[in-house]
């Protein structure tokens, strides 16, 4: 048996994708794990760190493609090619976003001020589909019980709320 035949038997390549056994599924999982990890490393460091919707969508799609290849729903090599293409496109879009604010806003979104000097921008809150309960929950999670100590609240491109405290007064 030559190497090609051995790989084909190990990965269930010759039996058709719908008829793989447990060992072949395990071998496919190991191969797809290593290949996916390598492909993601070729992407960018923040790819899965603090993801924007742009990053989350690519992670979901790649996971779906990999899962189908592991269980035999899709052939391995075309699945790897599809994953590599998506990561290359993601890399190109993020490169474009790095060099162009317009592309960055289109691909990753923009941050938006929700509260400034204690004044809540209710239109911005409504546009972002946030309620006062959402804002209050985030305040509590960060150890605040009101907006009294907060100068500004923004919804960031990744959907998280960030809080900027008011400057402390001397003698206070």
N, CA, C and O of each residue as an XYZ file, in Angstrom:
688
protein
N       0.848     -1.174      0.000
C       0.000      0.000      0.000
C       0.899      1.245      0.000
O       1.806      1.352      0.825
N       0.650      2.183     -0.921
C       1.463      3.404     -0.973
C       0.861      4.486     -0.063
O      -0.209      4.296      0.515
N       1.566      5.624      0.056
C       1.138      6.694      0.952
C      -0.232      7.249      0.580
O      -1.053      7.506      1.461
N      -0.487      7.436     -0.700
C      -1.784      7.970     -1.127
C      -2.927      7.049     -0.714
O      -3.965      7.507     -0.235
N      -2.726      5.753     -0.905
C      -3.763      4.788     -0.519
C      -3.949      4.771      1.006
O      -5.069      4.655      1.503
N      -2.836      4.888      1.732
C      -2.905      4.894      3.195
C      -3.686      6.114      3.693
O      -4.546      5.991      4.564
N      -3.384      7.289      3.138
C      -4.110      8.513      3.513
C      -5.584      8.403      3.147
O      -6.456      8.784      3.928
N      -5.851      7.886      1.971
C      -7.243      7.734      1.527
C      -8.012      6.811      2.466
O      -9.165      7.085      2.797
N      -7.387      5.725      2.892
C      -8.045      4.793      3.803
C      -8.223      5.427      5.188
O      -9.285      5.307      5.800
N      -7.171      6.104      5.675
C      -7.219      6.724      6.992
C      -8.330      7.773      7.077
O      -9.052      7.837      8.072
N      -8.464      8.589      6.036
C      -9.430      9.691      6.038
C     -10.770      9.340      5.405
O     -11.686     10.162      5.389
N     -10.883      8.134      4.889
C     -12.133      7.728      4.257
C     -12.383      8.438      2.943
O     -13.532      8.708      2.593
N     -11.326      8.742      2.213
C     -11.476      9.498      0.973
C     -12.039      8.655     -0.164
O     -12.736      9.171     -1.037
N     -11.742      7.381     -0.154
C     -12.182      6.541     -1.266
C     -13.578      5.947     -1.056
O     -14.195      5.462     -2.005
N     -14.073      5.983      0.180
C     -15.368      5.352      0.450
C     -16.537      6.313      0.269
O     -17.685      5.935      0.500
N     -16.268      7.522     -0.130
C     -17.338      8.510     -0.257
C     -17.556      9.201      1.068
O     -17.391      8.598      2.128
N     -17.920     10.446      1.009
C     -17.993     11.242      2.236
C     -19.104     10.806      3.178
O     -19.024     11.080      4.376
N     -20.123     10.148      2.688
C     -21.242      9.773      3.559
C     -20.992      8.487      4.337
O     -21.782      8.154      5.220
N     -19.928      7.756      4.043
C     -19.699      6.453      4.669
C     -18.341      6.377      5.346
O     -17.498      5.570      4.954
N     -18.122      7.204      6.351
C     -16.858      7.128      7.080
C     -17.116      6.504      8.443
O     -18.204      6.640      9.003
N     -16.104      5.818      8.974
C     -16.258      5.196     10.286
C     -15.710      6.131     11.377
O     -15.263      7.239     11.082
N     -15.748      5.676     12.634
C     -15.304      6.515     13.751
C     -13.835      6.896     13.640
O     -13.468      8.043     13.893
N     -13.002      5.951     13.269
C     -11.576      6.235     13.144
C     -11.297      7.271     12.064
O     -10.459      8.156     12.238
N     -12.009      7.151     10.948
C     -11.838      8.116      9.866
C     -12.343      9.502     10.297
O     -11.733     10.518      9.963
N     -13.450      9.537     11.032
C     -13.954     10.817     11.537
C     -12.950     11.446     12.500
O     -12.737     12.658     12.478
N     -12.336     10.618     13.344
C     -11.329     11.130     14.276
C     -10.104     11.649     13.531
O      -9.566     12.700     13.880
N      -9.659     10.917     12.503
C      -8.512     11.360     11.706
C      -8.841     12.662     10.977
O      -8.001     13.558     10.895
N     -10.056     12.766     10.453
C     -10.488     13.998      9.784
C     -10.506     15.164     10.777
O     -10.077     16.274     10.459
N     -11.012     14.890     11.993
C     -11.071     15.939     13.014
C      -9.667     16.451     13.337
O      -9.450     17.659     13.430
N      -8.724     15.535     13.507
C      -7.348     15.933     13.809
C      -6.756     16.759     12.661
O      -6.139     17.800     12.885
N      -6.954     16.281     11.436
C      -6.431     17.007     10.271
C      -7.067     18.384     10.156
O      -6.365     19.374      9.948
N      -8.392     18.461     10.290
C      -9.089     19.754     10.171
C      -8.722     20.687     11.311
O      -8.644     21.900     11.111
N      -8.494     20.146     12.502
C      -8.077     20.977     13.629
C      -6.744     21.646     13.329
O      -6.606     22.861     13.472
N      -5.765     20.852     12.912
C      -4.435     21.387     12.617
C      -4.499     22.366     11.437
O      -3.896     23.439     11.482
N      -5.221     21.996     10.397
C      -5.321     22.856      9.214
C      -6.043     24.160      9.542
O      -5.616     25.228      9.101
N      -7.127     24.089     10.306
C      -7.872     25.293     10.668
C      -7.026     26.202     11.541
O      -7.015     27.417     11.345
N      -6.319     25.626     12.498
C      -5.433     26.406     13.350
C      -4.365     27.108     12.511
O      -4.089     28.290     12.719
N      -3.771     26.390     11.572
C      -2.750     26.987     10.697
C      -3.346     28.115      9.854
O      -2.732     29.171      9.704
N      -4.530     27.893      9.311
C      -5.164     28.921      8.481
C      -5.499     30.168      9.305
O      -5.294     31.292      8.847
N      -6.010     29.964     10.511
C      -6.347     31.107     11.362
C      -5.093     31.874     11.740
O      -5.110     33.104     11.784
N      -4.006     31.166     12.013
C      -2.742     31.836     12.349
C      -2.230     32.669     11.175
O      -1.525     33.658     11.374
N      -2.581     32.272      9.961
C      -2.192     33.063      8.796
C      -3.043     34.325      8.680
O      -2.681     35.266      7.973
N      -4.168     34.334      9.374
C      -5.040     35.503      9.379
C      -4.403     36.601     10.198
O      -3.242     36.945      9.976
N      -5.135     37.155     11.135
C      -4.598     38.212     11.974
C      -4.784     37.860     13.440
O      -5.639     37.043     13.784
N      -3.990     38.471     14.298
C      -3.978     38.113     15.709
C      -5.323     38.327     16.394
O      -5.710     37.524     17.242
N      -6.039     39.382     16.049
C      -7.286     39.691     16.739
C      -8.472     38.925     16.170
O      -9.611     39.158     16.573
N      -8.216     38.018     15.241
C      -9.278     37.300     14.540
C     -10.333     36.749     15.488
O     -11.526     36.947     15.255
N      -9.929     36.073     16.537
C     -10.896     35.514     17.485
C     -10.773     36.129     18.870
O     -11.435     35.687     19.809
N      -9.929     37.149     19.001
C      -9.728     37.759     20.307
C     -10.928     38.549     20.770
O     -11.733     38.052     21.558
N     -11.059     39.760     20.298
C     -12.181     40.618     20.648
C     -12.936     40.902     19.371
O     -12.810     41.978     18.787
N     -13.702     39.954     18.951
C     -14.297     39.998     17.631
C     -15.419     40.989     17.436
O     -16.281     41.170     18.296
N     -15.383     41.625     16.277
C     -16.517     42.403     15.803
C     -17.428     41.427     15.066
O     -17.033     40.284     14.833
N     -18.614     41.838     14.700
C     -19.467     40.941     13.913
C     -18.742     40.418     12.661
O     -18.965     39.283     12.242
N     -17.895     41.236     12.082
C     -17.067     40.860     10.935
C     -16.238     39.613     11.255
O     -16.133     38.708     10.428
N     -15.656     39.567     12.448
C     -14.834     38.434     12.862
C     -15.687     37.232     13.264
O     -15.329     36.091     12.972
N     -16.795     37.480     13.922
C     -17.654     36.397     14.395
C     -18.251     35.621     13.221
O     -18.307     34.392     13.250
N     -18.693     36.334     12.200
C     -19.298     35.671     11.040
C     -18.295     34.723     10.387
O     -18.648     33.592     10.054
N     -17.068     35.158     10.202
C     -16.076     34.299      9.549
C     -15.786     33.075     10.420
O     -15.584     31.979      9.897
N     -15.763     33.252     11.737
C     -15.519     32.117     12.629
C     -16.645     31.089     12.517
O     -16.390     29.886     12.487
N     -17.873     31.559     12.455
C     -19.017     30.648     12.341
C     -18.982     29.897     11.013
O     -19.187     28.684     10.978
N     -18.725     30.609      9.934
C     -18.715     29.978      8.608
C     -17.581     28.960      8.511
O     -17.778     27.863      7.990
N     -16.405     29.313      9.006
C     -15.278     28.376      8.957
C     -15.581     27.145      9.814
O     -15.285     26.019      9.417
N     -16.168     27.365     10.981
C     -16.543     26.234     11.829
C     -17.548     25.315     11.147
O     -17.466     24.093     11.272
N     -18.480     25.897     10.439
C     -19.477     25.105      9.722
C     -18.841     24.279      8.607
O     -19.154     23.100      8.441
N     -17.958     24.900      7.856
C     -17.271     24.184      6.766
C     -16.431     23.041      7.337
O     -16.463     21.923      6.824
N     -15.681     23.328      8.401
C     -14.833     22.303      9.021
C     -15.675     21.156      9.563
O     -15.317     19.989      9.403
N     -16.796     21.488     10.205
C     -17.653     20.443     10.776
C     -18.179     19.512      9.689
O     -18.185     18.294      9.870
N     -18.612     20.060      8.583
C     -19.116     19.216      7.491
C     -18.013     18.317      6.943
O     -18.269     17.162      6.602
N     -16.803     18.830      6.856
C     -15.692     18.008      6.361
C     -15.344     16.901      7.356
O     -14.993     15.793      6.952
N     -15.438     17.194      8.642
C     -15.106     16.192      9.665
C     -16.074     15.018      9.634
O     -15.649     13.864      9.698
N     -17.361     15.297      9.536
C     -18.350     14.226      9.596
C     -18.629     13.589      8.247
O     -19.457     12.684      8.141
N     -17.949     14.055      7.230
C     -18.091     13.443      5.915
C     -19.161     14.059      5.042
O     -19.504     13.491      4.006
N     -19.696     15.198      5.425
C     -20.710     15.858      4.617
C     -20.136     16.593      3.427
O     -20.849     16.893      2.469
N     -18.849     16.884      3.485
C     -18.154     17.574      2.393
C     -16.770     16.960      2.235
O     -16.191     16.485      3.212
N     -16.236     16.964      1.026
C     -14.872     16.475      0.833
C     -13.849     17.387      1.529
O     -14.061     18.595      1.640
N     -12.761     16.809      1.987
C     -11.778     17.546      2.783
C     -11.065     18.637      1.987
O     -11.048     19.791      2.416
N     -10.484     18.304      0.854
C      -9.679     19.297      0.137
C     -10.489     20.502     -0.338
O     -10.033     21.631     -0.159
N     -11.671     20.315     -0.936
C     -12.465     21.506     -1.280
C     -12.872     22.313     -0.038
O     -12.971     23.539     -0.105
N     -13.106     21.642      1.079
C     -13.442     22.355      2.312
C     -12.264     23.194      2.785
O     -12.439     24.349      3.174
N     -11.078     22.626      2.754
C      -9.879     23.385      3.127
C      -9.667     24.569      2.180
O      -9.281     25.653      2.618
N      -9.917     24.364      0.892
C      -9.781     25.453     -0.075
C     -10.784     26.572      0.222
O     -10.446     27.753      0.141
N     -12.007     26.196      0.563
C     -13.029     27.197      0.894
C     -12.620     27.972      2.154
O     -12.751     29.195      2.200
N     -12.128     27.263      3.166
C     -11.697     27.921      4.396
C     -10.535     28.864      4.128
O     -10.519     29.986      4.634
N      -9.568     28.426      3.344
C      -8.417     29.272      3.022
C      -8.864     30.518      2.257
O      -8.343     31.608      2.491
N      -9.814     30.363      1.355
C     -10.329     31.501      0.596
C     -11.010     32.503      1.515
O     -10.789     33.708      1.394
N     -11.838     32.010      2.435
C     -12.520     32.912      3.361
C     -11.541     33.649      4.269
O     -11.715     34.839      4.531
N     -10.528     32.959      4.743
C      -9.543     33.622      5.599
C      -8.747     34.643      4.793
O      -8.423     35.713      5.308
N      -8.430     34.334      3.551
C      -7.731     35.308      2.699
C      -8.600     36.542      2.468
O      -8.108     37.668      2.531
N      -9.883     36.337      2.202
C     -10.793     37.472      2.020
C     -10.908     38.292      3.303
O     -10.898     39.522      3.265
N     -11.016     37.607      4.431
C     -11.082     38.288      5.726
C      -9.826     39.127      5.934
O      -9.907     40.277      6.367
N      -8.677     38.556      5.630
C      -7.409     39.269      5.775
C      -7.383     40.494      4.867
O      -6.953     41.567      5.293
N      -7.835     40.351      3.627
C      -7.851     41.478      2.692
C      -8.812     42.573      3.159
O      -8.476     43.755      3.101
N     -10.007     42.188      3.622
C     -10.950     43.189      4.118
C     -10.391     43.906      5.346
O     -10.540     45.122      5.471
N      -9.749     43.169      6.251
C      -9.198     43.819      7.440
C      -8.021     44.716      7.071
O      -7.817     45.754      7.700
N      -7.248     44.333      6.066
C      -6.173     45.203      5.571
C      -6.767     46.480      4.986
O      -6.270     47.577      5.240
N      -7.832     46.330      4.203
C      -8.511     47.502      3.659
C      -9.057     48.397      4.759
O      -8.972     49.622      4.671
N      -9.622     47.780      5.803
C     -10.172     48.537      6.925
C      -9.077     49.278      7.682
O      -9.314     50.356      8.227
N      -7.888     48.703      7.716
C      -6.775     49.338      8.400
C      -6.342     50.614      7.675
O      -5.914     51.578      8.310
N      -6.452     50.616      6.355
C      -5.979     51.747      5.556
C      -7.083     52.715      5.157
O      -6.783     53.798      4.655
N      -8.328     52.370      5.359
C      -9.426     53.230      4.936
C     -10.513     53.252      6.006
O     -11.070     52.215      6.367
N     -10.804     54.456      6.506
C     -11.873     54.586      7.500
C     -13.213     54.147      6.920
O     -14.026     53.540      7.618
N     -13.443     54.452      5.644
C     -14.722     54.097      5.019
C     -14.890     52.581      4.964
O     -15.958     52.059      5.286
N     -13.839     51.879      4.557
C     -13.919     50.415      4.516
C     -14.044     49.872      5.935
O     -14.800     48.931      6.175
N     -13.307     50.457      6.874
C     -13.394     50.036      8.272
C     -14.803     50.178      8.822
O     -15.304     49.288      9.508
N     -15.440     51.308      8.514
C     -16.808     51.531      8.992
C     -17.773     50.557      8.324
O     -18.698     50.058      8.965
N     -17.560     50.289      7.051
C     -18.436     49.371      6.327
C     -18.295     47.946      6.850
O     -19.293     47.257      7.059
N     -17.072     47.509      7.060
C     -16.808     46.128      7.446
C     -16.962     45.903      8.953
O     -17.556     44.912      9.376
N     -16.433     46.816      9.752
C     -16.400     46.603     11.194
C     -17.403     47.446     11.968
O     -17.646     47.188     13.147
N     -17.981     48.438     11.328
C     -18.930     49.315     12.008
C     -18.236     50.506     12.640
O     -17.041     50.726     12.443
N     -19.000     51.266     13.400
C     -18.484     52.460     14.087
C     -18.897     52.411     15.543
O     -19.872     51.753     15.906
N     -18.137     53.124     16.380
C     -18.596     53.264     17.755
C     -19.552     54.450     17.797
O     -19.601     55.262     16.873
N     -20.299     54.534     18.873
C     -21.293     55.601     18.970
C     -21.449     56.007     20.429
O     -21.487     55.159     21.321
N     -21.540     57.312     20.661
C     -21.736     57.830     22.013
C     -23.203     57.649     22.401
O     -24.111     58.040     21.668
N     -23.409     57.047     23.572
C     -24.763     56.838     24.098
C     -25.080     57.780     25.249
O     -26.226     58.189     25.435
N     -24.047     58.120     26.022
C     -24.204     59.029     27.149
C     -23.025     59.980     27.148
O     -21.875     59.556     27.025
N     -23.313     61.275     27.285
C     -22.242     62.267     27.355
C     -22.575     63.235     28.486
O     -23.630     63.869     28.477
N     -21.666     63.348     29.465
C     -21.846     64.213     30.635
C     -23.187     63.978     31.317
O     -23.876     64.924     31.698
N     -23.545     62.721     31.465
C     -24.762     62.357     32.173
C     -26.039     62.451     31.354
O     -27.114     62.089     31.835
N     -25.932     62.935     30.119
C     -27.113     63.066     29.268
C     -27.197     61.847     28.355
O     -26.281     61.564     27.584
N     -28.306     61.138     28.459
C     -28.517     59.925     27.666
C     -29.074     60.311     26.305
O     -30.061     61.041     26.216
N     -28.447     59.825     25.256
C     -28.932     60.040     23.891
C     -29.926     58.915     23.587
O     -29.554     57.834     23.131
N     -31.186     59.205     23.852
C     -32.214     58.173     23.700
C     -32.372     57.734     22.249
O     -32.698     56.574     21.994
N     -32.150     58.635     21.295
C     -32.232     58.263     19.876
C     -31.125     57.268     19.535
O     -31.365     56.292     18.825
N     -29.916     57.510     20.037
C     -28.796     56.580     19.793
C     -29.078     55.230     20.448
O     -28.814     54.179     19.864
N     -29.615     55.271     21.665
C     -29.954     54.027     22.371
C     -30.984     53.240     21.554
O     -30.852     52.029     21.376
N     -32.001     53.936     21.064
C     -33.049     53.288     20.270
C     -32.460     52.723     18.969
O     -32.773     51.595     18.586
N     -31.605     53.507     18.289
C     -30.982     53.039     17.048
C     -30.137     51.792     17.268
O     -30.042     50.941     16.383
N     -29.525     51.680     18.442
C     -28.671     50.532     18.758
C     -29.453     49.402     19.421
O     -28.875     48.381     19.794
N     -30.755     49.580     19.567
C     -31.644     48.584     20.180
C     -31.235     48.280     21.620
O     -31.251     47.127     22.052
N     -30.871     49.319     22.348
C     -30.503     49.180     23.753
C     -31.558     49.840     24.623
O     -32.065     50.913     24.298
N     -31.880     49.196     25.716
C     -32.824     49.756     26.670
C     -32.060     50.317     27.860
O     -30.860     50.083     28.009
N     -32.762     51.056     28.698
C     -32.160     51.536     29.940
C     -31.741     50.357     30.817
O     -30.746     50.430     31.537
N     -32.512     49.270     30.748
C     -32.149     48.073     31.517
C     -30.791     47.537     31.058
O     -29.979     47.121     31.884
N     -30.538     47.544     29.735
C     -29.239     47.091     29.211
C     -28.113     47.981     29.740
O     -27.084     47.484     30.198
N     -28.314     49.292     29.673
C     -27.308     50.245     30.145
C     -27.061     50.069     31.634
O     -25.911     50.040     32.073
N     -28.129     49.952     32.413
C     -27.996     49.779     33.868
C     -27.292     48.474     34.210
O     -26.495     48.428     35.147
N     -27.578     47.414     33.459
C     -26.911     46.130     33.697
C     -25.409     46.255     33.483
O     -24.615     45.789     34.301
N     -25.021     46.895     32.366
C     -23.593     47.084     32.113
C     -22.940     47.967     33.169
O     -21.796     47.727     33.556
N     -23.654     48.982     33.638
C     -23.130     49.824     34.720
C     -22.848     48.977     35.958
O     -21.763     49.053     36.533
N     -23.826     48.173     36.364
C     -23.655     47.327     37.556
C     -22.507     46.332     37.394
O     -21.746     46.095     38.332
N     -22.386     45.748     36.191
C     -21.312     44.781     35.960
C     -19.935     45.412     36.130
O     -18.961     44.712     36.410
N     -19.849     46.716     35.964
C     -18.571     47.414     36.118
C     -18.442     48.090     37.481
O     -17.484     48.822     37.727
N     -19.405     47.842     38.361
C     -19.308     48.343     39.726
C     -19.890     49.726     39.956
O     -19.616     50.330     40.993
N     -20.672     50.242     39.044
C     -21.310     51.543     39.211
C     -22.787     51.328     39.538
O     -23.406     50.374     39.066
N     -23.343     52.228     40.351
C     -24.766     52.111     40.633
C     -25.582     53.196     39.932
O     -26.812     53.171     39.966
N     -24.893     54.149     39.296
C     -25.586     55.194     38.535
C     -24.603     55.813     37.545
O     -23.430     55.444     37.503
N     -25.094     56.747     36.762
C     -24.253     57.453     35.783
C     -23.522     58.650     36.403
O     -22.828     59.377     35.693
N     -23.667     58.865     37.716
C     -23.095     60.046     38.364
C     -21.586     60.182     38.157
O     -21.086     61.295     37.992
N     -20.860     59.071     38.162
C     -19.394     59.109     38.011
C     -18.941     58.910     36.565
O     -17.743     58.817     36.297
N     -19.881     58.843     35.647
C     -19.561     58.517     34.255
C     -19.623     59.771     33.380
O     -20.618     60.496     33.384
N     -18.558     60.011     32.638
C     -18.524     61.135     31.701
C     -19.100     60.734     30.347
O     -19.781     61.522     29.690
N     -18.814     59.487     29.934
C     -19.249     59.066     28.606
C     -19.436     57.556     28.562
O     -18.712     56.797     29.207
N     -20.431     57.144     27.779
C     -20.650     55.728     27.486
C     -20.710     55.605     25.971
O     -21.420     56.354     25.301
N     -19.965     54.662     25.449
C     -19.971     54.388     24.009
C     -20.321     52.934     23.767
O     -19.982     52.057     24.561
N     -21.006     52.689     22.659
C     -21.125     51.318     22.191
C     -20.011     51.157     21.166
O     -19.948     51.892     20.180
N     -19.137     50.193     21.407
C     -17.969     49.986     20.547
C     -18.350     49.153     19.331
O     -19.455     48.616     19.254
N     -17.430     49.051     18.387
C     -17.685     48.316     17.148
C     -17.981     46.844     17.392
O     -18.653     46.202     16.585
N     -17.485     46.309     18.496
C     -17.730     44.903     18.807
C     -19.026     44.703     19.593
O     -19.356     43.576     19.961
N     -19.761     45.785     19.853
C     -21.035     45.699     20.551
C     -20.952     45.889     22.050
O     -21.985     45.990     22.711
N     -19.751     45.940     22.607
C     -19.597     46.132     24.045
C     -19.744     47.609     24.392
O     -19.462     48.488     23.578
N     -20.190     47.859     25.612
C     -20.261     49.230     26.088
C     -18.978     49.565     26.829
O     -18.481     48.768     27.625
N     -18.443     50.755     26.559
C     -17.272     51.216     27.306
C     -17.669     52.471     28.086
O     -18.462     53.289     27.621
N     -17.105     52.597     29.267
C     -17.450     53.682     30.184
C     -16.196     54.487     30.481
O     -15.135     53.925     30.755
N     -16.326     55.815     30.424
C     -15.233     56.714     30.774
C     -15.674     57.479     32.009
O     -16.697     58.164     31.995
N     -14.889     57.358     33.084
C     -15.226     58.051     34.321
C     -14.936     59.536     34.202
O     -14.069     59.966     33.442
N     -15.691     60.309     34.979
C     -15.431     61.746     35.071
C     -14.098     61.940     35.768
O     -13.691     61.125     36.596
N     -13.425     63.022     35.428
C     -12.159     63.340     36.098
C     -12.447     63.633     37.553
O     -13.450     64.268     37.878
N     -11.560     63.166     38.443
C     -11.732     63.395     39.872
C     -11.377     64.851     40.180
O     -10.412     65.395     39.642
N     -12.166     65.467     41.046
C     -11.940     66.848     41.447
C     -10.922     66.872     42.583
O     -10.954     66.009     43.461
N     -10.008     67.864     42.575
C      -9.062     68.017     43.676
C      -9.824     68.348     44.952
O     -10.717     69.195     44.962
N      -9.456     67.667     46.016
C     -10.071     67.907     47.315
C     -11.402     67.183     47.470
O     -12.079     67.344     48.486
N     -11.777     66.403     46.496
C     -13.064     65.710     46.601
C     -12.903     64.362     47.212
O     -13.885     63.638     47.378
